[in-house]
């Protein structure tokens, strides 16, 4: 083999080595990317009064009187998991009609140590109730939302992780492949609680 041919052969080997290194490097970079996090929720939510003293009150005098809480009745219980930021909404009991009237970013709460502890500052966040020292909860007002079309005056409150919110159903963020999506809330990743508003015409 001539000197010129040796030089060409060496250049070819270096080029192949570079391609291999680039391919391996790219594969390592992809392998090192964090997996997408889907947040499946444990625990429960419930509606309550402004001071969160009544757990799962269920029947209220007005829409303005309904507050959202979640987690345990005492500090010893674990509560909601995982901690993080969540969205909430109000629908009719079937989940077919969205009753919340403000933007989704206005309906963002913070869960810490298994409790709803406040709202995310958005400039349009919902009003807070009175902190309950017995269980560490900070209730959040569900209003504004429209009157339900349900003849029994029934509503459904929803809570879902921000990471699971799926406004585009063709590219969902649900943890379950076949989860139903109601206005961006995946059934598999949401907690719900039904409540009623007392009719003004009730005897």
C-alpha positions as CSV (number, residue, x, y, z in Angstrom):
1,X,0.0,0.0,0.0
2,X,1.4,3.4,-1.0
3,X,1.8,6.3,1.4
4,X,-1.1,8.1,-0.3
5,X,-3.4,5.1,0.0
6,X,-2.5,4.8,3.7
7,X,-3.4,8.4,4.2
8,X,-6.8,7.9,2.5
9,X,-7.5,4.8,4.5
10,X,-6.7,6.6,7.8
11,X,-9.0,9.5,6.9
12,X,-11.8,7.0,6.1
13,X,-11.3,5.2,9.5
14,X,-11.4,8.6,11.3
15,X,-14.6,9.6,9.6
16,X,-16.2,6.3,10.5
17,X,-15.1,6.6,14.1
18,X,-16.5,10.1,14.3
19,X,-19.9,8.8,13.0
20,X,-19.9,6.0,15.5
21,X,-19.1,8.4,18.3
22,X,-21.8,10.8,17.2
23,X,-24.3,8.0,17.0
24,X,-23.4,6.7,20.5
25,X,-23.4,10.1,21.9
26,X,-26.9,10.9,20.6
27,X,-28.2,7.6,21.9
28,X,-26.8,8.4,25.3
29,X,-28.3,11.8,25.3
30,X,-31.8,10.3,24.5
31,X,-31.4,7.7,27.1
32,X,-30.4,10.3,29.6
33,X,-33.6,12.4,29.1
34,X,-36.0,12.3,32.0
35,X,-39.1,10.2,31.4
36,X,-42.3,12.2,31.1
37,X,-44.0,12.5,34.5
38,X,-47.7,11.5,34.7
39,X,-49.2,12.3,38.0
40,X,-51.8,9.8,39.2
41,X,-53.5,11.2,42.3
42,X,-54.0,9.4,45.6
43,X,-56.2,10.7,48.4
44,X,-59.5,12.6,48.2
45,X,-61.0,16.0,47.8
46,X,-64.1,17.4,49.3
47,X,-66.1,20.6,49.4
48,X,-66.4,22.5,52.7
49,X,-67.3,25.7,54.4
50,X,-65.2,28.9,54.4
51,X,-63.4,27.7,57.6
52,X,-63.0,24.0,56.4
53,X,-64.5,22.9,59.7
54,X,-67.1,20.7,58.0
55,X,-65.7,17.9,56.0
56,X,-67.8,16.9,52.9
57,X,-70.6,19.3,53.8
58,X,-72.4,18.5,50.5
59,X,-75.3,20.9,50.7
60,X,-74.8,24.7,50.6
61,X,-77.0,27.8,50.6
62,X,-75.3,29.5,47.7
63,X,-72.6,28.9,45.1
64,X,-70.4,31.5,46.8
65,X,-70.5,29.4,50.0
66,X,-68.7,26.4,48.5
67,X,-65.0,25.9,49.1
68,X,-62.6,23.3,48.0
69,X,-60.4,21.3,50.3
70,X,-58.5,18.1,50.1
71,X,-56.6,15.6,52.1
72,X,-57.1,14.4,55.7
73,X,-59.2,15.6,58.6
74,X,-56.2,15.5,60.9
75,X,-52.5,16.3,60.5
76,X,-51.6,12.7,61.2
77,X,-53.1,11.5,57.9
78,X,-51.2,11.5,54.6
79,X,-53.7,13.3,52.4
80,X,-53.4,14.1,48.7
81,X,-50.4,12.9,46.8
82,X,-48.3,13.9,45.0
83,X,-47.6,17.4,46.2
84,X,-47.5,20.1,43.5
85,X,-49.8,22.4,41.5
86,X,-53.3,21.4,40.6
87,X,-56.2,22.8,38.5
88,X,-59.8,22.6,39.6
89,X,-63.1,23.0,37.8
90,X,-66.9,22.7,38.4
91,X,-69.2,20.8,36.1
92,X,-72.7,19.3,36.2
93,X,-72.7,15.9,38.0
94,X,-72.3,14.0,34.7
95,X,-69.2,16.0,33.7
96,X,-70.8,17.0,30.4
97,X,-71.3,20.7,31.1
98,X,-68.4,23.0,32.2
99,X,-69.8,25.5,34.7
100,X,-66.6,27.2,35.8
101,X,-66.4,30.5,33.9
102,X,-62.9,31.8,34.4
103,X,-59.6,30.8,32.7
104,X,-57.9,27.6,33.8
105,X,-54.9,29.5,35.2
106,X,-57.2,31.3,37.6
107,X,-58.1,27.9,39.1
108,X,-54.7,26.7,40.3
109,X,-54.1,25.5,43.8
110,X,-51.0,24.3,45.7
111,X,-50.9,21.0,47.5
112,X,-48.1,20.6,50.1
113,X,-47.8,17.8,52.7
114,X,-51.0,16.3,51.3
115,X,-53.1,19.5,51.9
116,X,-54.4,22.3,49.8
117,X,-52.5,25.2,51.2
118,X,-53.2,28.1,48.9
119,X,-53.5,29.3,45.3
120,X,-50.9,30.1,42.6
121,X,-50.5,33.9,42.0
122,X,-52.1,34.5,38.6
123,X,-53.7,37.9,39.1
124,X,-57.1,36.2,38.9
125,X,-56.8,33.5,41.6
126,X,-59.8,32.5,43.7
127,X,-60.5,33.8,47.2
128,X,-59.1,31.9,50.2
129,X,-61.1,30.9,53.2
130,X,-59.9,30.6,56.8
131,X,-57.0,28.3,57.5
132,X,-57.9,25.3,59.6
133,X,-55.2,24.7,62.2
134,X,-56.6,21.2,63.1
135,X,-55.7,19.7,59.7
136,X,-53.5,22.3,58.0
137,X,-56.0,23.0,55.2
138,X,-56.6,26.3,53.4
139,X,-60.0,26.2,51.7
140,X,-60.3,27.8,48.3
141,X,-63.5,29.2,47.0
142,X,-64.9,27.4,43.9
143,X,-67.0,30.4,42.7
144,X,-67.3,31.7,40.0
145,X,-69.3,29.0,38.3
146,X,-72.7,28.9,36.6
147,X,-75.9,27.3,37.9
148,X,-76.2,23.6,37.1
149,X,-78.7,22.3,34.6
150,X,-79.2,19.4,36.9
151,X,-82.8,19.5,38.2
152,X,-81.7,18.4,41.7
153,X,-79.2,21.3,42.0
154,X,-76.2,19.0,41.9
155,X,-72.6,19.9,40.9
156,X,-69.3,18.1,40.6
157,X,-65.9,19.6,41.7
158,X,-62.8,18.3,40.0
159,X,-59.1,18.5,40.9
160,X,-56.2,17.4,38.6
161,X,-52.4,17.9,38.5
162,X,-51.3,20.6,36.2
163,X,-48.9,18.1,34.6
164,X,-51.9,15.9,33.6
165,X,-54.1,18.7,32.2
166,X,-55.0,17.8,28.6
167,X,-56.7,20.7,26.7
168,X,-55.7,18.9,23.4
169,X,-57.3,15.5,23.4
170,X,-55.3,14.4,20.4
171,X,-52.1,14.7,22.5
172,X,-53.2,13.9,26.1
173,X,-51.1,14.0,29.2
174,X,-53.2,11.3,31.0
175,X,-51.5,8.5,32.9
176,X,-54.0,6.0,31.4
177,X,-54.1,5.4,27.6
178,X,-57.9,5.2,27.4
179,X,-58.8,7.8,30.0
180,X,-61.9,10.0,29.3
181,X,-61.1,13.7,29.2
182,X,-63.6,16.3,30.5
183,X,-62.5,19.8,29.6
184,X,-58.9,18.9,29.9
185,X,-59.3,16.8,33.0
186,X,-58.4,13.1,32.7
187,X,-60.7,10.8,34.6
188,X,-57.7,8.6,35.5
189,X,-55.8,11.5,37.1
190,X,-58.6,13.5,38.7
191,X,-60.4,13.5,42.0
192,X,-64.0,14.6,42.2
193,X,-66.7,15.4,44.8
194,X,-70.4,16.1,44.2
195,X,-72.3,18.7,46.1
196,X,-75.6,20.5,46.0
197,X,-76.9,24.1,46.3
198,X,-80.1,24.4,48.2
199,X,-82.9,25.6,45.9
200,X,-84.3,29.0,46.8
201,X,-87.8,27.7,46.0
202,X,-87.4,24.7,48.4
203,X,-90.0,24.6,51.2
